[in-house]
Amino acid sequence: MNSLSIALPPHFSVTTFLDFHGRDQHAISEKVEDRVLNKAITLDSQPCLLTMDFNQLGQVCTASNTLTGPPLSRQAQAMLGLNQPIETFEQAMAERTPLSSLVHKQRGLRVPQSATPFEALSWAIIGQQISVSAATAIRRRFIQLASPEEIGGLCCYPDAAAVSLLDASALRSVGFSASKADTLLAVSRRCCAATRRFALRHGCTGSGACPTGHSRAGALERELHPATRLWLSGWQSAWGRGSTESTGAITWLERTPYSESHPGLAR
């Protein structure tokens, strides 16, 4: 396993981050235990195990079986939300009411991120208009259905390529409605097509290295049908790209518990 340490900013909410990734107590694809997150994903067509250990004060030790150096650092910082412009957001909200008081109390709070844009997109589709508990159960069965690999005792969250091989009846069998099944398959296939074009255009290798440094996430977003983009934009922006400019992000901010001694943390 390749590892590195990343310093955490003041007021970083470890509890909020771990609660987000540990929301499924069955721990099919991610497991939170003793302030350590183990998460299995399919990354660049490979099974990848990410470990994030928060037992050192003020820092996180991140390890992976496939990522190393700058790619590992970028993956960890994206999931932690360390690239989110929260200082700019807090300054912009300072003179506004009624949210100004709320933002001040939650100083330093960041939106936890999914491991990949496709995970964020698929979770947005699964969770539409149903309870979190129902969505979590469907997500669990979906991972078991579509996961191409296991690593570290966990099922890897599937990528678009694995999901595109399924049919609607298979997704219906694990709890998807007809419209959600059709949408997820359409999104998966468009993501695959965009990824192929992106790789050809920018000289990406099978391992995902892109000499031009362009963003795969941006390519996937441009490929999605405009109606699908509109339907998913709020959730995908909040959970997959770190945007704080969405009603979903504001609602999450309002509902996140606050404690006087640790802004943004509920203990």
C-alpha positions in Angstrom: 0.0 0.0 0.0 1.2 3.5 -0.9 0.6 6.1 1.8 0.9 9.8 2.6 -0.2 12.2 5.3 -2.3 15.3 4.6 -2.8 18.2 7.1 -6.4 19.0 7.9 -7.5 22.6 8.2 -8.9 24.1 11.4 -12.5 23.1 12.2 -12.4 20.1 9.8 -15.3 17.9 10.8 -14.0 14.3 10.9 -17.3 13.1 12.3 -19.3 14.6 9.4 -17.0 13.0 6.9 -17.0 9.6 8.4 -20.8 9.7 9.0 -21.3 10.4 5.3 -19.2 7.5 4.1 -20.4 5.1 6.9 -24.1 5.7 6.2 -24.6 2.0 5.2 -24.2 0.0 8.4 -23.9 -3.2 6.3 -20.5 -2.0 5.1 -20.8 -3.5 1.6 -18.4 -1.1 -0.2 -17.1 1.1 2.6 -16.4 0.5 6.3 -15.8 3.0 9.1 -14.3 1.7 12.3 -12.1 3.4 14.9 -11.9 6.6 12.9 -10.6 4.8 9.9 -12.4 4.7 6.5 -11.8 1.8 4.1 -13.5 2.3 0.8 -13.4 0.0 -2.3 -14.0 1.6 -5.7 -13.4 0.8 -9.4 -10.9 3.5 -10.4 -9.5 3.6 -14.0 -10.9 0.1 -14.5 -9.0 -1.3 -11.6 -10.1 -2.4 -8.1 -8.9 0.3 -5.7 -8.9 0.2 -1.9 -8.6 3.6 -0.2 -7.8 3.9 3.5 -8.2 7.2 5.4 -7.0 7.1 9.0 -7.9 10.1 11.2 -6.3 8.9 14.4 -3.5 11.5 14.2 -4.6 14.9 15.5 -4.8 17.4 12.7 -4.0 15.1 9.9 -5.2 12.1 7.9 -3.0 9.2 6.8 -4.2 8.1 3.3 -3.2 4.8 1.7 -4.1 3.0 -1.6 -3.1 -0.2 -3.4 -3.2 1.5 -6.8 -2.6 5.3 -6.3 0.6 6.9 -5.2 2.1 10.4 -4.9 0.2 13.3 -6.5 -2.8 11.1 -7.8 -3.3 9.7 -4.3 -3.1 13.2 -2.8 -5.6 14.6 -5.3 -8.0 11.8 -4.7 -7.9 12.3 -0.9 -8.1 16.0 -1.0 -11.1 15.8 -3.4 -13.0 13.4 -1.1 -12.2 15.5 2.0 -13.4 18.6 0.3 -10.2 20.4 0.9 -10.4 22.2 -2.5 -13.8 23.7 -1.7 -13.6 27.5 -1.5 -15.3 27.7 1.9 -13.5 30.9 3.0 -14.9 32.6 -0.1 -18.4 31.1 0.6 -18.3 32.2 4.3 -17.3 35.8 3.3 -20.0 35.9 0.7 -22.6 34.8 3.2 -21.4 37.0 6.0 -23.8 39.9 5.3 -26.8 37.8 4.4 -29.6 36.8 6.6 -31.0 34.4 7.8 -28.1 32.1 6.8 -25.3 34.4 8.0 -25.7 33.3 11.6 -25.9 29.6 10.6 -22.8 29.8 8.4 -20.9 31.5 11.2 -21.8 28.7 13.6 -20.8 26.1 11.1 -17.5 27.8 10.3 -15.1 25.4 8.4 -17.8 22.9 7.4 -17.2 21.2 4.1 -19.5 19.0 1.9 -18.1 15.4 2.0 -17.4 14.1 -1.5 -18.1 10.8 -3.3 -15.0 9.0 -4.5 -15.8 9.5 -8.2 -18.2 11.7 -10.3 -20.0 8.5 -11.4 -20.6 7.4 -7.8 -22.1 10.9 -7.2 -24.3 10.6 -10.3 -25.6 7.2 -9.6 -26.3 8.1 -5.9 -28.2 11.1 -7.1 -30.4 8.9 -9.4 -30.9 6.2 -6.7 -31.9 8.8 -4.0 -34.5 10.8 -6.0 -37.8 11.1 -4.1 -37.2 8.3 -1.6 -36.0 8.2 2.0 -32.3 7.9 2.8 -32.8 4.5 4.3 -34.6 3.2 1.2 -32.0 4.7 -1.1 -29.2 3.2 1.0 -30.7 -0.3 0.8 -31.1 0.0 -3.0 -27.6 1.3 -3.3 -26.3 -1.7 -1.4 -28.1 -4.2 -3.6 -27.0 -2.3 -6.7 -23.3 -2.5 -5.7 -23.7 -6.3 -5.1 -25.3 -6.7 -8.5 -22.9 -4.6 -10.5 -19.6 -4.8 -8.6 -17.0 -6.4 -10.9 -14.4 -7.0 -8.1 -13.8 -7.4 -4.4 -10.8 -6.1 -2.5 -10.1 -6.1 1.2 -13.3 -7.9 1.9 -15.4 -5.1 0.3 -17.2 -4.9 -3.0 -15.8 -2.2 -5.3 -18.3 0.5 -6.2 -18.9 -0.1 -9.9 -17.9 2.2 -12.6 -19.9 3.3 -15.7 -18.4 0.5 -17.8 -19.7 -2.2 -15.4 -23.1 -0.7 -15.1 -23.5 -0.2 -18.8 -23.4 -4.0 -19.2 -26.6 -4.4 -17.1 -30.1 -4.3 -18.4 -33.2 -2.5 -17.0 -34.7 -5.7 -15.6 -31.6 -6.4 -13.5 -31.8 -2.9 -12.0 -35.5 -3.3 -11.4 -34.8 -6.5 -9.5 -32.8 -4.6 -6.9 -35.3 -1.8 -6.4 -35.0 0.7 -9.2 -38.1 2.2 -10.7 -38.4 1.9 -14.5 -37.5 5.5 -15.0 -34.5 5.4 -12.7 -33.2 2.2 -14.3 -33.5 3.7 -17.8 -31.8 6.9 -16.6 -28.9 5.2 -14.9 -28.2 3.0 -18.0 -28.4 6.1 -20.3 -26.0 8.0 -18.1 -23.6 5.0 -17.8 -23.5 4.5 -21.6 -22.9 8.2 -22.2 -20.2 8.2 -19.6 -18.5 5.3 -21.4 -18.7 7.0 -24.7 -17.3 10.3 -23.3 -14.5 8.4 -21.6 -13.5 6.7 -24.9 -13.5 10.0 -26.8 -11.7 11.8 -24.0 -8.9 9.1 -23.9 -8.4 9.3 -27.7 -8.4 13.1 -27.7 -6.0 13.6 -24.8 -3.8 10.5 -25.1 -4.9 8.8 -21.8 -3.5 5.4 -21.1 -5.4 2.5 -19.6 -4.2 3.5 -16.2 -6.0 6.8 -16.6 -2.9 9.1 -17.0 -3.7 12.0 -19.2 -0.7 13.9 -20.6 -2.8 17.0 -21.3 -4.0 17.2 -17.7 -7.7 17.7 -18.7 -10.5 16.8 -16.5 -12.4 13.6 -17.0 -15.3 14.9 -14.8 -15.8 17.9 -17.1 -15.9 15.6 -20.1 -18.6 13.4 -18.5 -20.7 16.4 -17.6 -20.7 17.9 -21.1 -21.7 14.5 -22.5 -24.8 14.1 -20.4 -28.1 15.0 -22.0 -29.2 18.5 -21.1 -32.4 17.3 -19.4 -30.4 14.8 -17.3 -27.9 17.5 -16.4 -30.7 19.7 -15.2 -32.2 16.9 -13.1 -29.0 15.9 -11.5 -27.0 19.2 -11.4 -27.7 20.2 -7.8 -26.8 16.9 -6.2 -23.9 16.1 -8.5 -22.5 19.5 -7.9 -22.7 19.2 -4.2 -21.5 15.7 -3.7 -19.3 15.1 -6.7 -17.6 18.3 -7.4 -17.6 20.3 -4.2 -19.9 23.1 -5.2 -21.6 25.0 -2.4 -24.0 26.8 -4.9 -26.9 24.4 -4.6 -30.1 24.1 -2.6 -29.0 20.6 -1.6 -25.9 21.9 -0.1 -27.8 24.6 1.8 -30.3 22.1 3.1 -27.5 19.8 4.3 -25.8 22.7 5.9 -29.0 23.6 7.8 -29.5 20.0 9.1 -25.9 19.3 10.1 -25.8 19.4 14.0 -23.7 22.0 15.6 -21.9 21.9 18.9 -20.5 24.9 20.7 -17.0 23.4 21.4 -16.5 22.0 17.9 -18.4 24.0 15.1 -19.7 21.6 12.5 -19.3 18.5 14.7 -22.0 16.5 16.4 -20.7 14.1 19.1 
